[in-house]
Amino acid sequence: MKYYIIAGEASGDLHGSNLIKEIKNKDADAQFRAWGGDMMEKEGATLVKHINELAFMGFVEVLLNLSAILGNIKLCKNDILDYQPDCVIFIDYPGFNLRIAQFCKEKGIKTIYYISPQVWAWNKSRVKKIRRDIDKMLVILPFEKDFYQQYNYSVDFVGHPLLDALRNHVAGEEFSTFTSKHGLPDKKIIALLPGSRKQEISRMLPVMAATASQFPRHQFIIAGTRAHTQAYYQSFLPENTNLPVIFGETYALLQHSHAALVTSGTATLETALIGTPQVVCYKAGYLSYHIARKLVDIKYISLVNLIMDQQVVREMIQEECNTQNLVSELKHLTENSDFRKTIIENYAILRQKLGGSGASEKAADIIVDFLT
């Protein structure tokens, strides 16, 4: 069968690649065309557009790039008609994907959503569009099934695919091997995860990196994505600050880190599942943030706290996300053993709530069965 997959962010590329791998195990003749990234391409998908060209963050930023977004929507619709897939699989990225889903439904093309838009957080009116345009919804967070049940919409909970990604990550490398491989000193590591989008990195990395001078006994290392160069990351560092960037090894970096500063998003959950104590950081553009405050209806911004329905990790948001506060929180994380122990114990409960591994396989089973 022919599968058309649309993901607009790095996390979607990761989960899409694992889904492709599992679908191939069940459908030997599977063909894939996708909006995604390097990982989906590596699994055999033909890319229409790379995620590097798609990730616009914030209300104002979307408006500023509206012409490009509308052009991509038109391109996508025409490409789907040319490809004539058996189904279109949407991975999160709702602003774009829900428009394409309506188009597909009108054209009689089967629609499957893998990783629900966060309609439980804001714009609940989109549930009506989802019920109308999505033939099969696969959710990955335990509370999402109950949320959709309130609207008499039946969905399948498959568990979280990050557990699969982490299972596939080969652990076991010694700390000394890791540091030696990257030419690093034998000092405890604090990982900086400034996000994958340029807008995130430009806002988050300067304030994160400014904390390094206050921790002379630690080394600060930036988790880099290959979409950007080392020079790009270095351009956001404070004067006279030179921090190493390690590309494509975020899981290994987190595994060997004593603590981490993490930009809100999927990375907060990855950090928790690996077991690294963290501070969650978030800064948006002024207008985007204040618009979001009026629209968003959630207590927390990090997936860790949302799933646990309590504050497990500290969240430094907007004005609170400054060097002084981050230094204070990092000192608490690195020096208070009881605090660290409590966080790690809560991480274990979080893992149980997410269910076991195998989300990608379950999703592939449901998709292939639905189409045959």
N, C-alpha and C positions, 0 to 999 in steps of 0.2 A: 504493500500500500504506500501511498504518497502522503507524507506528513509535512505540514507547514507550521513552523514554530516561531513565535515572536517573543523575544525577551529584550528589554531595553537597558539592563544594568548588569554589572559584573556578577552579582549573586544569581541573577536569572541565567546567565551564561553557564555558571557552575551547575545549577540544578538542571538546566536543559541538557547539558552534556551527559549527566548521569542518567537522565530519562532516555536519551537517545541510545545509550549503551544497553539499557534494559529492554527497550522496544526491539532492538536488533536481535536480542536473544529469543524473542517470541515471534518475530516476523522477519523471516530470512530475506524477504524481498523488499524490505523497507527502504524507502528513499526519503531524504530529508532536505528541505530548503528552509532557510532560517534568517531571521534578524537576530544576531547574537554576537559571540566573540570567539576568541582563539580556542577555547575549550570545546565549544560546539563544533567548530570547524575541524578540530583534531579528531572528533568522533565521526566525521564523515559528512557533516551538513554543508551544503553549498550556501555560502553567505550572500544575502542580498545587500545588507548594510551592516557595518560593524557597530557594536555598542558605543565605541568612542565617539561616534557621530550623533548619538541619540540622547545622551544623558543630560537633560536640562533640569535644573533643581530650583524650586521655588516659584511662586506665582508670578513675580515680576520677571524673572529670568525666562519663564515660558512665554510671556507676552513679548519680550524682546526678540525671541527666536520663533515667533509664530509662523512666519513665512516658511522657514525651513521645516517646521513640524507639519504644516499643511501640505507641503510638497512631498514629505515622506508618506503621509496618509494616502495621497493620490498614487504615488509610486507603489505602495503596498497593495492597494486595491487592484491595480492593473496587473501586478505581478501574480497575485492569487488567481485572477481570471486566466492568465496565461498558463499557470502551472496546473490548475485544476486538481487540487489536492483532495484526498479522501476526508481530511479534517484539518482544521486549523487549531493549534494548541497555543493558548495564551499563557504567558508566565508573568504574573503581577503587571506592572507598567500600565495602570488602568486608563490614564488619560488618553493614551493612544489605542490601547487594545480594545476598549469598550466601543470605540467608534468603528474599528475594523470588525468587531463581533456583530454589530448591527448590520453591516454591509454583507457579511458572510451569511447571516440568517436570511436576509432578503434574497440571496442568490441560491439558497438551498444547500449551503455547505455546512457540514457538521462542525459544531463549535465545542471545544473543551477548554476549561480554565484550570490550570495547574498552578497553585499558589494564589489564593484569593486576594483581590484588592482589599485594602484595610478599611472596608466600608463600616466596620464596627467602630472606627475611630472618628471618621468624619464623612459627611455627605452620604448619609444612609439612604437617600433617595435613589442612589445607584443600584440598590437591591432590585428595584423594579426593572431596571434595564437588564440586570443579570438574569433575573427570572425569565424575561422575554427572549433574550438573545443567546444564552448559554445552555447548551444541551446537557452538559455534564460538568459539575464543579467538584474539584478535588482540593480539600483544604489540608493545611499542615499544622495548624495550631489547635490545641485541644478545645478551646472555648468557641471556635468558629462554627462548629457543627450546631451547638445550642443557639448561637446567634441566628443562623439561617433558619433554624426550626421555628423561631418566633414569626418568621415570614412565610411559613408553610412551604419552604423550599428545601428539598432533600439533597444533601451533599454527602460526599464520601471523605472521611478522615483517614489519611494514609500515614500519618506520622511526619516527622520533619526530615527532609532530605539532607540536612547538615549532618545528621548522624551517619548517613551513608558516606558523605564526603570525608568525614573524620575517620570512619572505619577504613576507607581506602588509603588514608594517609599512613605511610609506614613510619611508626614511631620507633624509638629505641636508640637513636643516635645519642651518644654521650655529650654532655655539655662541653667537655674539652675538645671533642671532635668538631662540634659545631663552631666553636670560637676559633679553633685552629684553621678550619676550612676557610673562614672569612677574614682571617688575619686580625682577630679581635683579642683584647687583653682578657685575663682571667678575672673579670669583675661581674657582679650581678647586673642583669640586663633589665632596663625598663623599655618596653616596646611602645612606639608611637604609631598609631594607625589613624592617619589623617583623612581617610576616605579614598575613593577611587576617582571621583569627578574633580575636574579642575577647580570648580567653584568651592568645593569642600576643602581641598588641599590649601588653596590660597587663604581661606579663612581660618582653618584649624591648625595648620602646621606652625605658623609663627608663634601662636600662644602656647602650643604644646612644647615646642623646642626651647622656648624661653625658660622653662623650668629646669633644664639640664644643669645649669651652673650651680644650682642649690643642692645637687646630689653628687658630690665629688667621688663618693665610694661606688657609684653606679655608672654604667655606660648606657647611653640612650641610643636606640637604633630605630630607624624609620622602616616600616614595612612598605615597600614600593610595589606598584603595579607596573608591568612592562609597557603599558600604554604611555608612560611618561619617562623622560630621561632623568639621569642622576642630576644633571645641571638644573632641570626644572625644580626638583625638590630642594636643591641647595639654594635656589634663588629666594626661598621663603624663610631661610634661617636667619636669626639675629646676627648682627655684625660680630666677627671673631668667634663664631660658633660653627664647628664642622662636625656634623653627625653622619655616620655611615648609613647608607641605604642598602637594604637587602631586597632583591627583587624575586618575586615568585616563590617565596618560602615563608609565607605568613604563619602557617600552622607550626612549622619548626621553630620559628622565632618566638611565637607565643609559648610554645612548649618549654622553651629554655628561659623564659622571662620571669622575673620576680614579681613584676606588676606591669600594668599597661594603661596608657591613655588612649581611649577608643572613641572614634566618631560614631555617633548614634546610627544604627542600621544593623544589617545582618551580622556585621563584625562583632557586635556586642554579644550575640548569642554564640558565635564561634569561640570567642574568648572564654566565655563561661563554660562551654562544653569541653574545652581543652583544660580548664581548671585554673586559669590565671586571674588573680584578683585585679580588678579594673576600676577606673573612673570613667564614666560615660560623659562625652563632651558634645556640645551642639551649639553652633552659631549659624544663623541664616541672615540673609539680607534684612535690613530694618523693616521694610514694607512687607516682605514675604512673611516674616515672623509674626508681625502684628495682625496680619490677615489670618494666618493660621491659628493664632490664639483665639480668635472669635469663632472659628469653624470647628476646631478639633475638640472632641469630647472624650478625653482619656486622662487618667491620673499620671501616667508615666510616658516617657518617650522610648525607653529601651525595651526590647523584646524580653530581656531577662526579668525586669520588674513587672511588665505587663502579664507575662505568663504566670509568674508567681503571685501576682496580685498583691505585692508588697515591695517595699524598697529593700532590695538585696544589695544593689550597687548604687553608689552616689551618682546623681545626674547633675552636671554643671551646664546650665542652659543660658544662652544669650549673654546678658550682662554678668551673670555668675561665672561664666566660662572665661576667667581671666587668670593670669599667671599666679597671682597671690593665692587664689582659691585652689588652683591645681596643685601648687606646691604643698599647701596644707593637707589636702586630701591624699596626695602621694606619700607624705610623711606618715600619715595615719596607716596607710596600706603597707608600707615597708617596715614600720617600727612596732606596730601593735599586733602581736601574734594572735591574741584572742579574736581581734577583728578579722584577721585573715582567715582564721579557722572557721568562724561563723559564715563568712562568704563561701568558702569551699564546701561546707556542709549544705548550704542552700543550693549550690550548683548541683550537688548530687540529687537533691529532690527535684530540681528543674529537669534533669535528664530523665528521671522516671516519668514526669508529667508528659514529656514529649513522646513517650512510647519507645519501642525498640527501633533498631535500624531496619532498613528494608522499604523505606517510603518510595524510593524510585522504582523498585520492583513491583510494589503494590499498585502504584500509579500506572505503570506499563501494562500490568494485567488488566486493570479496569479499562484502559483506553483500547487495547487490542480487542478485548471481549466486546466492548461497546460497538466497535466498528465491524465486527464479523458476525 
